[in-house]
Amino acid sequence: MNLSEEQLQFVFHLRQAGITDRDVMKVMETTPRDVFLEGIFRDRAYEDRPLPISCGQTISQPSTVARMTEALELNKRCKVLEIGTGSGYQAAILAPLVRRVYTVERHPALAKAADKLLTGLGYTNITVITGDGSHGLPAQAPFDRIIMTAAAEDPPAVLLNQLKDGGIMVLPVGQSDTVQNLIKVIKTNGRFEYKELGEVRFVPLLGGIAKDPAA
């Protein structure tokens, strides 16, 4: 594969961030981030920084996406729940590495756009759901892996309860107006082990279905 100078820098930043999993690196390299952005921000798709998307949300920094994906320790048998679909980029990164991705978005406009984009790109193992992600997705629980792309003050008990024994959950934890910590939670025999993975900044986890201006 011939990579542009921008894409080579993109890969370099991921390696600089400590990403070592070959499968994660491959999917990051081969998933076009620019199609998940609009307007002038498409030209900045391969910068290692978060960028604005509609509904006042952001597409996460690529190195953070890669770090969270790597921390999930994914395999092809995994059924994954993502809270916070956003543009659909994180779901697109997860999909080639797992059996099924269920992703929940509280902004109807974002969910509709992400579903259309992901379907158009040929993903067949991603289900986009408009809903209140703070409740998880009880109808499809339990999950092998859960990833949250919005920050909670603590790992939500309702989501921990939807995690399979032996499962892993990765999420940002902290107050919305301060730097947060990325946390990895491992569930073993009903007990939870917590590991801190470094500082991050995400939008806060909010309940309910958003009333989008266009709705």
C-alpha positions as CSV (number, residue, x, y, z in Angstrom):
1,M,0.0,0.0,0.0
2,N,1.4,3.4,-1.0
3,L,0.9,5.9,1.8
4,S,0.9,9.7,1.4
5,E,3.3,11.8,3.5
6,E,0.3,12.7,5.7
7,Q,-0.6,9.0,6.3
8,L,3.1,8.2,7.0
9,Q,3.1,10.9,9.7
10,F,-0.2,9.5,11.0
11,V,1.4,6.0,11.4
12,F,4.5,7.6,13.0
13,H,2.4,9.3,15.6
14,L,0.6,6.1,16.4
15,R,3.9,4.3,17.0
16,Q,5.2,7.3,19.0
17,A,2.1,6.9,21.2
18,G,3.2,3.3,22.0
19,I,0.7,1.4,19.8
20,T,2.3,-2.0,19.1
21,D,-0.6,-4.4,18.3
22,R,-0.1,-5.2,14.6
23,D,-3.8,-5.8,13.9
24,V,-4.8,-2.4,15.5
25,M,-2.1,-0.7,13.5
26,K,-3.2,-2.3,10.3
27,V,-6.9,-1.3,10.7
28,M,-5.8,2.3,11.7
29,E,-3.7,2.5,8.6
30,T,-6.4,1.2,6.3
31,T,-9.5,3.0,7.6
32,P,-9.9,6.4,5.9
33,R,-10.5,8.9,8.7
34,D,-11.3,11.7,6.3
35,V,-14.6,10.2,5.2
36,F,-15.8,10.6,8.8
37,L,-15.2,14.4,8.7
38,E,-16.9,17.2,6.9
39,G,-15.8,20.4,5.1
40,I,-12.4,22.0,6.0
41,F,-11.7,19.3,8.6
42,R,-11.3,16.6,6.0
43,D,-8.0,18.2,5.1
44,R,-6.8,17.7,8.7
45,A,-8.0,14.1,9.0
46,Y,-4.5,12.6,9.5
47,E,-3.5,15.0,12.2
48,D,-3.2,13.3,15.6
49,R,-5.8,15.5,17.2
50,P,-9.6,15.5,18.0
51,L,-11.7,17.4,15.4
52,P,-15.2,18.8,15.5
53,I,-18.2,17.0,14.0
54,S,-21.9,17.9,14.1
55,C,-24.1,18.2,17.1
56,G,-21.3,19.8,19.1
57,Q,-19.4,16.5,19.3
58,T,-15.8,15.5,18.3
59,I,-14.1,12.7,16.5
60,S,-11.4,11.4,18.9
61,Q,-7.7,11.8,18.5
62,P,-6.4,8.8,16.4
63,S,-3.8,7.8,19.0
64,T,-6.5,7.7,21.6
65,V,-8.7,5.6,19.4
66,A,-5.8,3.2,18.8
67,R,-4.9,3.1,22.5
68,M,-8.5,2.3,23.6
69,T,-8.8,-0.3,20.8
70,E,-5.6,-1.9,21.8
71,A,-6.6,-1.9,25.5
72,L,-9.7,-3.9,24.7
73,E,-7.6,-7.0,23.7
74,L,-10.0,-7.8,20.9
75,N,-10.5,-11.1,19.0
76,K,-12.8,-12.3,16.3
77,R,-15.2,-13.8,18.8
78,C,-15.9,-10.6,20.6
79,K,-19.3,-8.9,20.8
80,V,-18.7,-5.3,21.5
81,L,-20.9,-2.5,22.9
82,E,-19.8,1.1,22.1
83,I,-21.4,4.0,24.0
84,G,-21.2,7.2,21.8
85,T,-21.2,6.5,18.1
86,G,-20.3,10.0,17.0
87,S,-19.1,10.0,13.4
88,G,-18.8,6.2,13.4
89,Y,-15.0,6.2,13.2
90,Q,-14.4,4.2,16.4
91,A,-17.0,1.6,15.3
92,A,-15.3,1.3,11.9
93,I,-11.9,0.6,13.7
94,L,-13.5,-2.1,15.9
95,A,-15.5,-3.9,13.2
96,P,-12.7,-5.7,11.3
97,L,-11.3,-7.0,14.6
98,V,-14.5,-8.5,16.2
99,R,-17.6,-10.5,15.5
100,R,-20.2,-7.8,16.1
101,V,-20.3,-4.1,17.2
102,Y,-23.4,-2.5,18.7
103,T,-23.0,1.2,19.0
104,V,-25.4,3.6,20.8
105,E,-25.7,7.3,20.0
106,R,-28.0,9.8,21.8
107,H,-28.0,12.3,18.9
108,P,-30.5,11.0,16.3
109,A,-28.8,13.0,13.5
110,L,-25.4,11.6,14.3
111,A,-26.7,8.0,14.5
112,K,-28.5,8.4,11.2
113,A,-25.5,9.8,9.5
114,A,-23.1,7.2,10.9
115,D,-25.4,4.4,10.0
116,K,-25.7,5.6,6.4
117,L,-21.9,6.1,6.1
118,L,-20.9,2.8,7.7
119,T,-23.4,0.9,5.5
120,G,-22.1,2.7,2.4
121,L,-18.6,1.7,3.3
122,G,-19.6,-1.9,3.4
123,Y,-19.6,-2.7,7.1
124,T,-22.0,-5.6,7.8
125,N,-21.3,-6.3,11.5
126,I,-22.1,-2.9,12.9
127,T,-25.5,-2.1,14.3
128,V,-26.1,1.6,15.0
129,I,-28.8,2.4,17.6
130,T,-30.3,5.7,18.6
131,G,-30.7,5.6,22.3
132,D,-29.6,6.5,25.8
133,G,-26.2,4.9,26.1
134,S,-26.1,5.5,29.9
135,H,-28.4,2.4,30.1
136,G,-26.2,0.3,27.9
137,L,-28.1,-2.2,25.7
138,P,-29.8,-4.8,27.9
139,A,-31.4,-6.6,25.0
140,Q,-28.1,-7.7,23.7
141,A,-26.2,-8.1,27.0
142,P,-23.8,-9.5,28.1
143,F,-20.9,-8.2,26.1
144,D,-17.4,-9.4,25.7
145,R,-16.1,-5.8,25.5
146,I,-17.5,-2.4,26.2
147,I,-16.0,0.9,25.1
148,M,-17.3,4.4,26.2
149,T,-16.3,7.5,24.2
150,A,-17.8,9.8,26.7
151,A,-16.6,10.5,30.3
152,A,-18.4,9.4,33.4
153,E,-17.5,10.3,37.0
154,D,-17.2,6.6,37.7
155,P,-17.6,3.4,35.6
156,P,-21.4,3.1,35.4
157,A,-22.7,0.1,37.4
158,V,-25.4,-0.6,34.8
159,L,-22.6,-1.1,32.1
160,L,-20.4,-3.2,34.4
161,N,-23.4,-5.5,34.9
162,Q,-23.7,-5.9,31.1
163,L,-20.0,-7.0,30.9
164,K,-19.4,-10.8,30.6
165,D,-17.2,-12.5,33.1
166,G,-13.7,-12.3,31.7
167,G,-14.7,-9.2,29.7
168,I,-13.0,-5.8,29.4
169,M,-14.4,-2.3,29.5
170,V,-12.4,0.8,28.5
171,L,-13.7,4.3,29.3
172,P,-12.6,7.8,30.4
173,V,-13.4,8.7,34.0
174,G,-13.5,12.1,35.5
175,Q,-15.3,15.4,35.8
176,S,-16.3,17.0,32.5
177,D,-14.3,20.2,33.1
178,T,-11.0,18.6,34.2
179,V,-8.5,16.2,32.6
180,Q,-9.9,12.6,32.8
181,N,-8.2,9.3,33.2
182,L,-8.6,6.4,30.7
183,I,-9.5,3.3,32.7
184,K,-9.4,-0.4,31.8
185,V,-11.8,-2.6,33.8
186,I,-11.3,-6.3,33.8
187,K,-14.1,-8.5,35.2
188,T,-13.1,-11.8,36.7
189,N,-15.4,-14.0,38.7
190,G,-17.7,-11.1,39.4
191,R,-14.9,-8.9,40.7
192,F,-13.4,-5.8,38.9
193,E,-9.8,-4.9,38.5
194,Y,-9.1,-1.3,37.4
195,K,-6.0,-0.1,35.5
196,E,-5.2,3.6,34.7
197,L,-4.0,4.1,31.1
198,G,-3.2,7.8,31.1
199,E,-4.9,11.2,30.8
200,V,-7.5,12.0,28.2
201,R,-10.3,14.5,27.5
202,F,-13.7,13.5,26.3
203,V,-17.2,15.0,26.2
204,P,-19.3,14.1,29.3
205,L,-21.7,11.1,29.3
206,L,-25.2,12.4,29.2
207,G,-28.5,10.6,29.6
208,G,-31.6,10.7,27.5
209,I,-32.1,11.2,23.7
210,A,-30.8,14.6,22.5
211,K,-33.1,17.0,20.7
212,D,-31.1,17.8,17.6
213,P,-31.7,21.2,16.0
214,A,-32.6,19.6,12.7
215,A,-35.0,17.2,14.3
